Amino acid sequence: MRKQFPEYVQDNLTHDFYFAHRLDFATSGILCIPLNKNACKEVCQVFEEQRARKYYLALLRGHTDFDEEVIDIAIGEDVRFKDTSKKMCTILEDELCQNPRRSITKVLVLDRGYYNGKPVTKVLLRPITGRRHQLRLHCSQIGHVIVGDYTYSLKIDTSPPRMFLHAFRLVLPNTIENLDIQTDDPFTEKALKYKWKVVEQVNSIANAFDIIDSF
């Protein structure tokens, strides 16, 4: 980013930019970076008060037996893996899950199909809370690991070229400028070179946001 946007680099900051939130390294999509301290303060407050609306697209292993779901499972630090990439866990996993905090994720099924011949479900995810690795952990806990998630598949899912989790839309109401940003869908059949094939459409993107906001 420093090379791509040198005019926005803040030399007095440890990480060069004002980061109001973060994405996991393997997650693609929208990342909000305020350009100054006042804007960062405003955006951070929106996130802290849970007024931001974040929506993610993901491909999950297997075909879900539900079309919509609310996952309410607390997430904490996994003391067994403090020095590895698997640093978080849910209270359902082990008594060694420290400092668990309530964590809520909404899941809406968009399509069911096959990726490289294996059953996969395409979903829209809306995290209500913002815990580290929340979406990855919650999907894993309901038995549908995100395709390409090496860490939470217990190092089994090694064949995909990436983790199929994408920050798709971000809505930030604030006093400076209301923002509603949406990217293209990177998980269409064409975008994935037809390795992903839809056999059942459950909800369209056009209606998905209203549906997931309603339950």
DACORHU-V16629 format. One record per residue. N is the residue number from 1. RES is the residue in three letters. PSI is psi as a letter, one per 30 degrees, with the letter a starting at -180 (NA if undefined). Layout:
BEGIN
N_RES_PSI / N_RES_PSI
END
This chain:
BEGIN
1_MET_e / 2_ARG_e / 3_LYS_e / 4_GLN_e / 5_PHE_i / 6_PRO_f / 7_GLU_f / 8_TYR_g / 9_VAL_k / 10_GLN_j / 11_ASP_f / 12_ASN_f / 13_LEU_k / 14_THR_e / 15_HIS_g / 16_ASP_f / 17_PHE_l / 18_TYR_j / 19_PHE_j / 20_ALA_f / 21_HIS_a / 22_ARG_l / 23_LEU_k / 24_ASP_l / 25_PHE_e / 26_ALA_g / 27_THR_k / 28_SER_l / 29_GLY_a / 30_ILE_k / 31_LEU_k / 32_CYS_k / 33_ILE_j / 34_PRO_l / 35_LEU_f / 36_ASN_l / 37_LYS_e / 38_ASN_e / 39_ALA_e / 40_CYS_e / 41_LYS_e / 42_GLU_e / 43_VAL_e / 44_CYS_e / 45_GLN_e / 46_VAL_e / 47_PHE_e / 48_GLU_e / 49_GLU_g / 50_GLN_h / 51_ARG_f / 52_ALA_k / 53_ARG_j / 54_LYS_k / 55_TYR_k / 56_TYR_k / 57_LEU_k / 58_ALA_l / 59_LEU_k / 60_LEU_k / 61_ARG_k / 62_GLY_l / 63_HIS_k / 64_THR_l / 65_ASP_g / 66_PHE_l / 67_ASP_f / 68_GLU_k / 69_GLU_k / 70_VAL_j / 71_ILE_k / 72_ASP_i / 73_ILE_k / 74_ALA_k / 75_ILE_k / 76_GLY_a / 77_GLU_k / 78_ASP_j / 79_VAL_f / 80_ARG_f / 81_PHE_h / 82_LYS_f / 83_ASP_g / 84_THR_l / 85_SER_f / 86_LYS_i / 87_LYS_f / 88_MET_l / 89_CYS_l / 90_THR_l / 91_ILE_f / 92_LEU_f / 93_GLU_e / 94_ASP_l / 95_GLU_f / 96_LEU_g / 97_CYS_j / 98_GLN_k / 99_ASN_h / 100_PRO_k / 101_ARG_k / 102_ARG_k / 103_SER_k / 104_ILE_k / 105_THR_k / 106_LYS_k / 107_VAL_k / 108_LEU_k / 109_VAL_k / 110_LEU_e / 111_ASP_l / 112_ARG_k / 113_GLY_b / 114_TYR_k / 115_TYR_j / 116_ASN_h / 117_GLY_f / 118_LYS_k / 119_PRO_k / 120_VAL_k / 121_THR_k / 122_LYS_k / 123_VAL_l / 124_LEU_k / 125_LEU_k / 126_ARG_j / 127_PRO_k / 128_ILE_e / 129_THR_l / 130_GLY_h / 131_ARG_l / 132_ARG_k / 133_HIS_g / 134_GLN_e / 135_LEU_e / 136_ARG_e / 137_LEU_e / 138_HIS_e / 139_CYS_e / 140_SER_e / 141_GLN_f / 142_ILE_g / 143_GLY_g / 144_HIS_i / 145_VAL_k / 146_ILE_k / 147_VAL_k / 148_GLY_g / 149_ASP_j / 150_TYR_e / 151_THR_e / 152_TYR_g / 153_SER_g / 154_LEU_h / 155_LYS_g / 156_ILE_e / 157_ASP_i / 158_THR_f / 159_SER_e / 160_PRO_l / 161_PRO_f / 162_ARG_l / 163_MET_k / 164_PHE_i / 165_LEU_k / 166_HIS_k / 167_ALA_j / 168_PHE_e / 169_ARG_k / 170_LEU_k / 171_VAL_k / 172_LEU_j / 173_PRO_k / 174_ASN_l / 175_THR_f / 176_ILE_e / 177_GLU_j / 178_ASN_k / 179_LEU_k / 180_ASP_j / 181_ILE_k / 182_GLN_k / 183_THR_l / 184_ASP_l / 185_ASP_j / 186_PRO_f / 187_PHE_h / 188_THR_l / 189_GLU_e / 190_LYS_e / 191_ALA_e / 192_LEU_g / 193_LYS_h / 194_TYR_g / 195_LYS_f / 196_TRP_k / 197_LYS_k / 198_VAL_k / 199_VAL_f / 200_GLU_j / 201_GLN_k / 202_VAL_e / 203_ASN_k / 204_SER_l / 205_ILE_e / 206_ALA_e / 207_ASN_f / 208_ALA_e / 209_PHE_e / 210_ASP_e / 211_ILE_e / 212_ILE_f / 213_ASP_f / 214_SER_f / 215_PHE_NA
END
